[in-house]
Amino acid sequence: MVDLFSVLGTRDGAAIAGWREVASVRTPVTIGALRERAGAWRALALRTSGTNAALYIEDSLEFAAALLGAWQAGKTVWLTADTLDASCIALARSVDCFLGEFAPRWNPLQPSPDDACALPWSGPDCAFPALVVHTSGSTGAPQAIPKQLSQLTSEVATLEALFGPAIGAADIFSTVSHQHIYGLLFKVLWPLAAGRAIHAASLAYPEQLAQMLGQGPCVLVASPAHLKRLPAHLDWSAAAACLRAVFSSGGPLAPDASVAAAHLLGQIPTEIYGSSETGGVAWRRHHAGSPGAWEALPGVAWRIAPDSGRLEVQSPHLGDDAWLALEDRVNPAPDGRFLLLGRGDRLVKIEEKRISLDAIEAALVASGLASEARVIVCPERAGERQVLAGFVIPSASGRALLDAEGKQALNALLRAHLGRVVEAVALPRRWRYLDQFPLNAQGKTTHAQLLALLGVGDARPRVPQVRLLEQDAQRTLLEMVVPSTLFYFDGHFTQAAVLPGVVQVDWAIRYGRQHFAMAPSFRAIHALKFQQVVRPDTPFHLELKYDSAADGASGTLHFRYFSDAGQHAGGRILFGT
């Protein structure tokens, strides 16, 4: 077990904790600076009442400082994958305060410039209730999972003992968020404990990866969704020369995707099997022709429940010594390994018939008309009866049929193929054909995202993810990211997801009213221009300036959307009688 606080407290303050890109310049952050920043967050947390705090910060180094400071102040930290209203409303039922980058309505707290802590550097004991994380929601609503500090430090020690010697000194780059247990461990806690430098930002684009991974010895922490979409036309040779390891978690990486990623990156991805509940359970590297069996991590024991065929584990990464039953069905494999067969909770009942969603998905891919498929249970359009919905990324032949003959023709062929392997009641009643599946920050496709594509429960977000960068009496600067599942993308353009101009104007007014005391009545818009489209999952900025008349009864809101690509839109909105 690693004493993370002892390690960080005794390390040379001049050592490098990580790096930030500031104006395209790689800027180091020292251990001393990280400790100082953690002290500021500790001072803030000590004067804040309550023991439960929600935390969301996108910069991994600032997040690490806030996390360590909150722990030193005795706060149990609740992590959320996003700051959408629904997520924050759920958090508000359990936490006493919000730390970091939440919307103003949640009164988020940040250290003041004068905050510092004169208390000795120390950490809580191993039984401290350090964390509450949430399941990804890929099979239903996210569930809150508590974690003791000992569970986290035990897993860090396991990872270093198993993989550390081969990695050595290397910088850590990631495509996944630290707001989930996989990213938290692999991008923040393990590197801090092992003395490896953290790149503060997550790298969302392959072009970024190809460039950044070629700068020196490094490790890539990724998801299957990112690894299977690496474009072969980019030059990965420098990255392949520098990479010491590639990790993947969040779901199985298909064998062909693993081989393709290894060819580009020079490293066979090391897949980690686990969950928010269990922590890491097993690992594998998928060589061509191998069966894809999993080997348990050191200290993890496993067995197969005789009545259900499901996996049970006993692990130091759990909160106690009891055996935990999982939903995954397994078979034993040679050398003490096991093969995953699919989730037991993906066996559902439709009209009293027991149906395997995994089997339907496999049959859809086997038809040759689908390259990927997901099937879920959803409400029928009218009434309460449950039916199946199929989400398909067509293969080349499936896409050709869809383009030539339309959706009904492809529906009929897929249903005819399924009719030869499953009962009629198991045939999906609703279909969606996609270019790619929607992904959250962990690279997973959640059940809620798929329901949103059907319009069920009206679950699609209507606002962007927002981070406040600068603010004074007359000016506010926000960073925004528009999720690909945004309600307003639906039907705006069939060829690509483009943010409508009317939505951009609406957001300018919405966030203007949040940050300024604006006159109540809209009057007119002047100099309205739309120069470049706003695309999903691409960070951009919204600058707002408000000029108020002396009596406050009227004023002008100047807004400007821009990014590294240049100006996207802008104009002046007049308010008052």
C-alpha positions as CSV (number, residue, x, y, z in Angstrom):
1,M,0.0,0.0,0.0
2,V,1.3,3.5,-0.9
3,D,1.2,6.4,1.5
4,L,0.5,9.0,-1.1
5,F,0.8,11.9,1.3
6,S,4.1,10.8,2.7
7,V,5.5,10.3,-0.8
8,L,4.4,13.8,-1.9
9,G,5.4,15.4,1.3
10,T,9.0,14.2,1.2
11,R,9.7,14.6,-2.5
12,D,12.0,17.3,-3.7
13,G,9.9,20.4,-4.2
14,A,11.8,21.2,-7.4
15,A,10.8,17.9,-9.0
16,I,8.3,18.1,-11.9
17,A,4.7,17.1,-11.0
18,G,3.4,17.8,-14.5
19,W,3.1,20.1,-17.5
20,R,0.6,22.6,-18.8
21,E,0.3,24.1,-22.3
22,V,0.3,27.9,-21.8
23,A,0.0,29.9,-25.0
24,S,1.3,26.8,-26.9
25,V,4.4,26.6,-24.6
26,R,5.0,23.6,-22.4
27,T,5.2,24.9,-18.9
28,P,6.3,22.8,-15.9
29,V,4.5,22.6,-12.5
30,T,6.7,21.5,-9.6
31,I,5.9,19.3,-6.7
32,G,6.4,22.4,-4.5
33,A,3.9,24.4,-6.5
34,L,1.4,21.5,-6.3
35,R,1.8,21.3,-2.5
36,E,1.3,25.0,-2.2
37,R,-1.8,24.9,-4.4
38,A,-3.1,21.9,-2.3
39,G,-2.6,24.1,0.8
40,A,-4.8,26.8,-0.7
41,W,-7.6,24.3,-1.3
42,R,-7.1,22.8,2.2
43,A,-7.5,26.3,3.7
44,L,-10.7,26.8,1.7
45,A,-12.1,23.3,2.7
46,L,-11.2,23.8,6.4
47,R,-13.4,26.9,6.6
48,T,-16.2,25.3,4.7
49,S,-18.9,23.5,6.7
50,G,-19.9,19.9,6.1
51,T,-17.9,16.8,5.3
52,N,-19.1,16.0,1.7
53,A,-17.9,18.1,-1.3
54,A,-18.5,17.7,-5.0
55,L,-15.4,18.4,-7.1
56,Y,-15.1,19.1,-10.8
57,I,-12.0,20.6,-12.4
58,E,-10.9,19.8,-15.9
59,D,-7.1,20.6,-15.4
60,S,-5.7,17.4,-13.9
61,L,-3.0,19.2,-11.9
62,E,-5.4,21.7,-10.4
63,F,-7.8,18.8,-9.8
64,A,-5.0,16.9,-8.0
65,A,-4.3,19.8,-5.7
66,A,-8.0,20.3,-4.9
67,L,-8.4,16.6,-4.2
68,L,-5.4,16.4,-1.9
69,G,-6.4,19.6,-0.1
70,A,-9.9,18.5,0.4
71,W,-8.8,15.1,1.8
72,Q,-6.4,16.8,4.2
73,A,-9.3,18.9,5.4
74,G,-11.3,15.8,6.1
75,K,-13.7,16.1,3.1
76,T,-15.2,13.1,1.3
77,V,-15.0,14.1,-2.3
78,W,-17.9,13.2,-4.7
79,L,-16.9,13.0,-8.4
80,T,-19.2,13.7,-11.3
81,A,-18.6,12.9,-14.9
82,D,-20.1,16.3,-16.0
83,T,-21.7,19.5,-14.7
84,L,-25.0,19.2,-16.4
85,D,-28.1,20.3,-14.4
86,A,-29.4,16.8,-13.9
87,S,-26.0,15.6,-12.5
88,C,-25.7,18.6,-10.2
89,I,-29.3,18.3,-8.9
90,A,-28.5,14.7,-7.9
91,L,-25.2,15.7,-6.2
92,A,-26.9,18.5,-4.3
93,R,-28.9,15.9,-2.4
94,S,-25.7,14.4,-0.9
95,V,-23.0,17.1,-0.7
96,D,-22.5,20.2,1.4
97,C,-20.7,22.3,-1.1
98,F,-19.4,22.4,-4.7
99,L,-15.7,22.9,-5.4
100,G,-14.3,23.9,-8.7
101,E,-16.0,24.6,-12.1
102,F,-19.7,24.3,-11.6
103,A,-22.4,26.7,-12.8
104,P,-22.9,29.8,-10.7
105,R,-26.3,28.6,-9.4
106,W,-24.4,26.0,-7.3
107,N,-22.2,28.6,-5.6
108,P,-18.9,26.8,-6.5
109,L,-16.0,27.6,-4.3
110,Q,-12.4,28.4,-5.3
111,P,-9.5,29.4,-3.2
112,S,-8.8,33.1,-2.9
113,P,-5.3,34.5,-3.9
114,D,-4.5,34.8,-0.2
115,D,-5.4,31.3,0.8
116,A,-2.6,29.2,2.3
117,C,-2.3,26.6,5.0
118,A,0.4,26.6,7.7
119,L,-0.5,23.2,9.0
120,P,2.0,20.4,8.5
121,W,1.7,18.3,5.3
122,S,-0.2,15.2,6.3
123,G,-2.9,12.9,5.2
124,P,-5.9,11.0,6.6
125,D,-5.6,7.4,7.8
126,C,-6.2,4.5,5.4
127,A,-9.8,3.9,6.5
128,F,-10.8,7.5,5.6
129,P,-13.9,7.7,3.4
130,A,-12.0,9.5,0.7
131,L,-14.2,9.3,-2.4
132,V,-17.6,8.7,-3.9
133,V,-17.5,7.8,-7.6
134,H,-20.3,7.0,-10.0
135,T,-20.8,4.1,-12.3
136,S,-20.7,5.1,-16.0
137,G,-24.4,4.6,-16.7
138,S,-23.7,2.3,-19.6
139,T,-26.3,-0.2,-18.4
140,G,-28.7,2.1,-16.5
141,A,-28.7,5.1,-14.2
142,P,-25.3,5.9,-12.6
143,Q,-24.8,4.5,-9.1
144,A,-22.8,6.1,-6.3
145,I,-19.9,4.0,-5.1
146,P,-18.0,4.9,-1.9
147,K,-14.2,4.3,-1.7
148,Q,-11.9,4.3,1.3
149,L,-8.4,5.8,0.9
150,S,-6.9,2.3,1.4
151,Q,-8.7,1.0,-1.7
152,L,-7.2,3.7,-3.9
153,T,-3.7,3.4,-2.5
154,S,-3.8,-0.4,-2.6
155,E,-4.6,-0.3,-6.3
156,V,-1.9,2.3,-7.0
157,A,0.7,0.0,-5.4
158,T,-0.6,-2.9,-7.5
159,L,-0.3,-1.0,-10.8
160,E,3.2,0.2,-10.0
161,A,4.4,-3.3,-9.0
162,L,2.9,-4.9,-12.2
163,F,3.5,-2.3,-14.8
164,G,5.9,0.3,-13.3
165,P,9.3,-1.4,-14.0
166,A,8.6,-1.6,-17.7
167,I,7.4,2.0,-17.9
168,G,10.2,3.7,-15.9
169,A,10.4,7.5,-16.1
170,A,7.7,8.6,-18.5
171,D,5.2,11.4,-18.9
172,I,1.5,10.6,-18.7
173,F,-0.9,11.6,-21.4
174,S,-4.6,10.8,-21.4
175,T,-7.7,10.9,-23.6
176,V,-10.0,10.2,-20.7
177,S,-11.2,12.3,-17.7
178,H,-9.9,12.0,-14.2
179,Q,-13.5,12.5,-13.0
180,H,-14.0,8.7,-13.3
181,I,-12.2,6.0,-11.4
182,Y,-10.1,4.7,-14.3
183,G,-8.8,8.2,-15.2
184,L,-8.4,9.2,-11.5
185,L,-6.1,6.2,-10.9
186,F,-4.1,6.1,-14.1
187,K,-3.8,9.8,-14.8
188,V,-3.6,11.3,-11.4
189,L,-3.0,9.1,-8.3
190,W,-0.6,6.5,-9.8
191,P,1.6,9.0,-11.6
192,L,1.8,11.2,-8.5
193,A,2.8,8.3,-6.3
194,A,5.4,7.0,-8.8
195,G,6.9,10.4,-9.6
196,R,5.8,10.5,-13.3
197,A,4.8,13.9,-14.8
198,I,1.2,14.5,-15.7
199,H,0.0,16.4,-18.8
200,A,-2.7,18.5,-17.3
201,A,-5.1,18.5,-20.3
202,S,-6.9,15.6,-21.8
203,L,-6.1,15.1,-25.5
204,A,-9.3,14.8,-27.5
205,Y,-7.9,14.7,-31.1
206,P,-5.6,12.3,-32.9
207,E,-3.6,15.1,-34.3
208,Q,-2.8,16.2,-30.8
209,L,-1.9,12.7,-29.8
210,A,0.5,12.1,-32.7
211,Q,2.3,15.4,-31.9
212,M,2.4,15.2,-28.1
213,L,3.3,11.5,-27.8
214,G,6.4,12.0,-29.9
215,Q,8.1,14.5,-27.5
216,G,9.8,12.0,-25.2
217,P,9.2,8.8,-23.1
218,C,5.5,8.6,-22.3
219,V,2.4,6.5,-21.5
220,L,-1.0,6.8,-23.1
221,V,-4.1,6.3,-21.0
222,A,-7.0,5.9,-23.4
223,S,-10.4,4.2,-24.0
224,P,-11.4,1.6,-26.6
225,A,-13.4,4.3,-28.4
226,H,-10.3,6.4,-28.9
227,L,-8.0,3.6,-29.8
228,K,-10.2,2.1,-32.4
229,R,-10.5,5.4,-34.2
230,L,-6.8,6.3,-34.7
231,P,-6.4,7.5,-38.3
232,A,-3.8,5.5,-40.2
233,H,-2.9,8.5,-42.4
234,L,-1.3,10.4,-39.6
235,D,2.4,10.0,-38.9
236,W,2.7,7.9,-35.7
237,S,6.3,7.0,-36.0
238,A,7.6,9.5,-33.4
239,A,4.9,8.4,-31.0
240,A,5.7,4.7,-31.5
241,A,9.4,5.5,-30.7
242,C,8.5,7.2,-27.4
243,L,5.6,5.2,-26.0
244,R,6.4,2.9,-23.1
245,A,2.8,1.6,-22.6
246,V,-0.7,2.1,-23.8
247,F,-3.6,1.4,-21.4
248,S,-7.3,0.9,-22.3
249,S,-10.3,0.5,-20.1
250,G,-14.0,1.1,-20.0
251,G,-14.9,-1.9,-22.2
252,P,-13.3,-4.6,-24.3
253,L,-11.1,-3.5,-27.2
254,A,-12.0,-5.5,-30.3
255,P,-9.1,-7.8,-31.4
256,D,-8.7,-6.1,-34.8
257,A,-8.7,-2.7,-33.1
258,S,-6.0,-3.8,-30.7
259,V,-3.8,-5.1,-33.5
260,A,-4.3,-1.9,-35.5
261,A,-3.5,0.3,-32.6
262,A,-0.4,-1.7,-31.8
263,H,0.7,-1.4,-35.4
264,L,0.4,2.5,-35.3
265,L,1.6,3.1,-31.7
266,G,4.3,0.4,-31.4
267,Q,2.7,-1.0,-28.2
268,I,0.1,-3.6,-27.7
269,P,-2.6,-1.9,-25.6
270,T,-2.8,-3.2,-22.1
271,E,-6.5,-3.6,-21.4
272,I,-7.7,-3.3,-17.8
273,Y,-10.9,-5.0,-16.8
274,G,-12.7,-3.6,-13.7
275,S,-15.5,-1.3,-12.6
276,S,-16.3,1.5,-10.3
277,E,-17.4,-1.0,-7.7
278,T,-14.4,-3.4,-7.9
279,G,-11.5,-1.3,-9.0
280,G,-9.1,-3.1,-11.3
281,V,-9.7,-6.9,-11.6
282,A,-7.7,-8.3,-14.5
283,W,-5.6,-7.3,-17.5
284,R,-4.7,-8.7,-21.0
285,R,-2.8,-7.9,-24.1
286,H,-4.5,-9.1,-27.2
287,H,-2.0,-10.7,-29.6
288,A,-3.2,-11.7,-33.0
289,G,-4.9,-15.2,-32.8
290,S,-5.0,-15.2,-29.0
291,P,-8.3,-16.1,-27.3
292,G,-8.4,-12.9,-25.3
293,A,-8.3,-14.4,-21.9
294,W,-7.9,-12.2,-18.8
295,E,-5.3,-12.5,-16.1
296,A,-6.2,-11.4,-12.5
297,L,-4.2,-8.5,-11.1
298,P,-1.9,-9.4,-8.2
299,G,-3.8,-10.0,-5.0
300,V,-7.2,-10.4,-6.8
301,A,-8.8,-13.8,-6.4
302,W,-11.7,-15.0,-8.6
303,R,-14.1,-17.8,-9.0
304,I,-17.2,-18.7,-11.0
305,A,-20.6,-18.9,-9.2
306,P,-21.9,-22.5,-9.9
307,D,-25.5,-21.5,-10.2
308,S,-25.2,-18.5,-12.5
309,G,-21.8,-18.8,-14.2
310,R,-21.0,-15.2,-13.1
311,L,-17.7,-13.9,-11.9
312,E,-17.1,-13.4,-8.2
313,V,-13.9,-11.5,-6.9
314,Q,-12.1,-11.0,-3.7
315,S,-9.7,-8.1,-3.8
316,P,-7.8,-5.5,-1.7
317,H,-9.3,-2.9,-4.0
318,L,-12.7,-3.7,-2.4
319,G,-13.9,-2.2,1.0
320,D,-13.8,-5.6,2.8
321,D,-12.6,-9.2,2.4
322,A,-16.0,-10.6,1.2
323,W,-16.5,-12.1,-2.2
324,L,-18.3,-9.7,-4.6
325,A,-20.6,-11.1,-7.3
326,L,-20.4,-9.3,-10.6
327,E,-22.8,-9.3,-13.6
328,D,-20.3,-10.7,-16.0
329,R,-20.5,-14.3,-17.1
330,V,-17.2,-16.1,-17.5
331,N,-15.5,-19.4,-18.5
332,P,-12.2,-20.6,-17.2
333,A,-9.2,-20.5,-19.5
334,P,-5.7,-22.1,-19.3
335,D,-3.1,-20.7,-16.8
336,G,-5.6,-19.5,-14.3
337,R,-7.2,-17.0,-16.6
338,F,-10.8,-16.5,-17.6
339,L,-12.8,-15.5,-20.7
340,L,-15.6,-13.0,-20.5
341,L,-18.9,-14.2,-22.1
342,G,-21.0,-11.1,-21.6
343,R,-23.1,-9.5,-18.8
344,G,-25.7,-11.4,-17.0
345,D,-27.8,-8.2,-16.7
346,R,-28.0,-8.1,-20.4
347,L,-30.4,-11.1,-20.2
348,V,-33.9,-9.5,-20.3
349,K,-37.5,-10.6,-20.4
350,I,-39.7,-9.4,-23.2
351,E,-43.3,-10.7,-23.0
352,E,-42.0,-13.5,-20.6
353,K,-39.3,-14.6,-23.1
354,R,-35.7,-14.6,-21.8
355,I,-33.6,-12.7,-24.4
356,S,-29.8,-12.1,-24.6
357,L,-29.1,-8.6,-25.8
358,D,-25.5,-9.7,-26.4
359,A,-26.7,-12.5,-28.8
360,I,-28.8,-10.1,-30.8
361,E,-25.9,-7.6,-31.1
362,A,-23.6,-10.4,-32.3
363,A,-26.2,-11.6,-34.8
364,L,-26.5,-8.1,-36.2
365,V,-22.8,-7.8,-36.8
366,A,-22.7,-11.3,-38.2
367,S,-25.3,-10.2,-40.9
368,G,-22.5,-8.3,-42.6
369,L,-24.7,-5.2,-42.7
370,A,-23.5,-3.8,-39.4
371,S,-20.0,-3.0,-38.2
372,E,-21.2,-2.3,-34.7
373,A,-24.5,-2.7,-32.9
374,R,-26.1,-1.9,-29.5
375,V,-29.5,-3.2,-28.4
376,I,-31.4,-1.8,-25.4
377,V,-34.8,-2.2,-23.8
378,C,-37.0,0.9,-24.1
379,P,-40.6,2.0,-23.7
380,E,-42.9,1.5,-26.7
381,R,-43.9,4.8,-28.3
382,A,-47.4,4.5,-26.8
383,G,-48.2,2.7,-23.6
384,E,-45.9,1.1,-21.0
385,R,-45.0,-2.1,-22.9
386,Q,-41.2,-2.7,-23.2
387,V,-39.7,-3.3,-26.6
388,L,-36.2,-3.5,-28.0
389,A,-34.4,-0.8,-29.9
390,G,-31.4,-1.4,-32.2
391,F,-28.6,1.1,-32.8
392,V,-26.5,0.2,-35.7
393,I,-23.4,1.6,-37.4
394,P,-23.8,0.2,-40.9
395,S,-21.0,-1.6,-42.7
396,A,-20.0,-0.6,-46.2
397,S,-22.7,-2.9,-47.7
398,G,-25.2,-1.8,-45.1
399,R,-24.5,1.9,-45.8
400,A,-24.8,1.3,-49.6
401,L,-28.2,-0.3,-49.1
402,L,-29.4,2.5,-46.7
403,D,-28.4,5.1,-49.2
404,A,-29.9,3.3,-52.2
405,E,-33.2,1.9,-50.8
406,G,-33.7,3.7,-47.4
407,K,-34.2,2.8,-43.8
408,Q,-37.2,0.5,-44.2
409,A,-35.2,-1.8,-46.6
410,L,-32.3,-2.1,-44.2
411,N,-34.7,-2.6,-41.2
412,A,-36.4,-5.5,-43.1
413,L,-33.1,-7.2,-44.0
414,L,-31.8,-7.0,-40.5
415,R,-35.0,-8.3,-39.0
416,A,-35.1,-11.1,-41.5
417,H,-31.5,-12.1,-40.5
418,L,-32.4,-12.0,-36.8
419,G,-35.5,-14.0,-37.4
420,R,-33.3,-17.0,-38.3
421,V,-31.5,-16.9,-34.9
422,V,-33.9,-15.4,-32.3
423,E,-37.7,-15.5,-31.6
424,A,-40.0,-12.9,-33.2
425,V,-40.5,-11.2,-29.8
426,A,-36.7,-10.5,-29.7
427,L,-36.8,-8.4,-32.9
428,P,-36.1,-4.7,-32.3
429,R,-39.1,-2.5,-32.9
430,R,-37.2,0.7,-33.2
431,W,-34.0,1.4,-35.2
432,R,-31.4,4.1,-35.4
433,Y,-28.6,4.2,-37.9
434,L,-25.5,6.1,-36.8
435,D,-22.1,7.2,-38.1
436,Q,-20.7,6.6,-34.6
437,F,-22.1,6.0,-31.1
438,P,-22.4,9.0,-28.7
439,L,-19.6,9.0,-26.1
440,N,-19.2,10.5,-22.7
441,A,-16.0,11.8,-21.1
442,Q,-14.9,8.3,-20.3
443,G,-15.3,7.2,-23.9
444,K,-18.4,5.1,-23.0
445,T,-21.9,5.0,-24.6
446,T,-24.4,5.3,-21.8
447,H,-27.9,3.9,-21.6
448,A,-29.3,7.5,-21.2
449,Q,-27.5,8.7,-24.4
450,L,-29.1,5.9,-26.4
451,L,-32.5,6.7,-25.0
452,A,-31.9,10.3,-25.8
453,L,-31.5,9.3,-29.5
454,L,-35.0,7.9,-29.4
455,G,-36.3,11.0,-27.6
456,V,-37.3,9.0,-24.6
457,G,-37.6,11.1,-21.5
458,D,-36.3,14.1,-23.4
459,A,-32.9,13.4,-21.8
460,R,-30.8,15.2,-24.3
461,P,-28.9,18.2,-22.9
462,R,-29.9,21.6,-24.1
463,V,-26.9,23.6,-22.7
464,P,-23.1,23.2,-23.1
465,Q,-20.6,22.2,-20.5
466,V,-19.3,25.6,-19.2
467,R,-16.3,26.7,-17.3
468,L,-15.8,30.3,-16.0
469,L,-12.4,31.6,-17.0
470,E,-12.5,35.3,-16.2
471,Q,-15.0,37.7,-14.8
472,D,-15.3,41.4,-13.7
473,A,-18.1,43.9,-13.5
474,Q,-18.5,44.4,-17.2
475,R,-16.9,41.3,-18.9
476,T,-17.2,37.5,-18.6
477,L,-15.2,34.9,-20.4
478,L,-16.5,31.3,-20.5
479,E,-15.1,28.1,-22.0
480,M,-17.7,25.9,-23.5
481,V,-17.9,22.4,-24.9
482,V,-21.1,21.3,-26.7
483,P,-21.9,17.5,-26.2
484,S,-22.6,15.5,-29.3
485,T,-25.9,14.5,-27.8
486,L,-27.2,18.1,-27.7
487,F,-30.9,18.3,-28.4
488,Y,-30.4,21.1,-31.0
489,F,-28.2,19.1,-33.3
490,D,-31.0,16.7,-34.1
491,G,-32.3,17.4,-37.6
492,H,-30.4,20.7,-38.1
493,F,-28.2,19.3,-40.8
494,T,-28.2,15.7,-42.0
495,Q,-24.6,15.8,-43.1
496,A,-23.0,17.1,-39.9
497,A,-23.8,18.3,-36.4
498,V,-23.8,22.1,-36.5
499,L,-24.9,24.3,-33.7
500,P,-27.8,26.5,-34.9
501,G,-27.3,30.3,-34.8
502,V,-30.5,30.9,-32.9
503,V,-29.2,28.7,-30.1
504,Q,-25.9,30.7,-30.0
505,V,-27.9,33.9,-29.5
506,D,-30.1,32.2,-26.9
507,W,-27.0,31.1,-24.9
508,A,-25.5,34.5,-25.1
509,I,-28.6,35.9,-23.5
510,R,-28.8,33.1,-21.0
511,Y,-25.3,33.4,-19.7
512,G,-25.4,37.2,-19.9
513,R,-28.4,37.2,-17.5
514,Q,-26.5,34.8,-15.2
515,H,-23.5,37.1,-14.9
516,F,-24.9,40.6,-15.3
517,A,-27.9,42.6,-14.0
518,M,-29.3,43.2,-17.5
519,A,-32.5,45.1,-18.4
520,P,-35.4,42.7,-18.6
521,S,-36.8,43.4,-22.1
522,F,-35.3,42.3,-25.3
523,R,-35.3,45.2,-27.9
524,A,-33.1,44.3,-31.0
525,I,-30.0,42.6,-32.4
526,H,-27.4,44.5,-34.4
527,A,-24.3,43.4,-36.3
528,L,-25.1,39.7,-36.1
529,K,-22.6,37.6,-37.9
530,F,-21.9,33.8,-38.1
531,Q,-18.5,33.1,-39.6
532,Q,-17.6,29.5,-38.7
533,V,-19.7,26.6,-37.5
534,V,-19.6,25.4,-33.9
535,R,-19.0,21.6,-33.8
536,P,-19.7,19.1,-31.0
537,D,-17.0,18.1,-28.5
538,T,-14.7,21.0,-29.6
539,P,-13.8,23.6,-26.9
540,F,-14.5,27.2,-27.7
541,H,-15.0,30.5,-25.8
542,L,-17.9,32.9,-25.3
543,E,-16.9,36.5,-24.3
544,L,-19.7,38.7,-22.9
545,K,-19.5,42.4,-22.3
546,Y,-22.5,44.4,-20.9
547,D,-22.8,48.2,-21.2
548,S,-25.5,49.5,-19.0
549,A,-27.2,52.9,-19.2
550,A,-26.9,55.2,-16.2
551,D,-30.4,54.4,-15.0
552,G,-30.0,50.7,-15.6
553,A,-33.2,50.5,-17.6
554,S,-31.4,49.7,-20.8
555,G,-28.1,48.3,-22.0
556,T,-26.2,46.4,-24.7
557,L,-24.8,42.9,-24.5
558,H,-21.8,42.3,-26.8
559,F,-21.1,38.7,-27.4
560,R,-18.4,36.8,-29.3
561,Y,-17.9,33.1,-29.8
562,F,-14.3,32.2,-30.8
563,S,-11.7,29.4,-30.6
564,D,-8.2,28.7,-31.9
565,A,-9.8,28.4,-35.3
566,G,-10.9,32.1,-35.2
567,Q,-14.2,33.9,-34.6
568,H,-17.4,31.8,-34.9
569,A,-20.1,34.3,-34.3
570,G,-20.8,37.7,-32.7
571,G,-23.2,40.6,-32.3
572,R,-24.8,43.2,-30.1
573,I,-28.1,42.5,-28.3
574,L,-30.1,45.6,-27.1
575,F,-32.3,45.5,-24.0
576,G,-34.7,48.0,-22.5
577,T,-37.8,49.9,-23.5
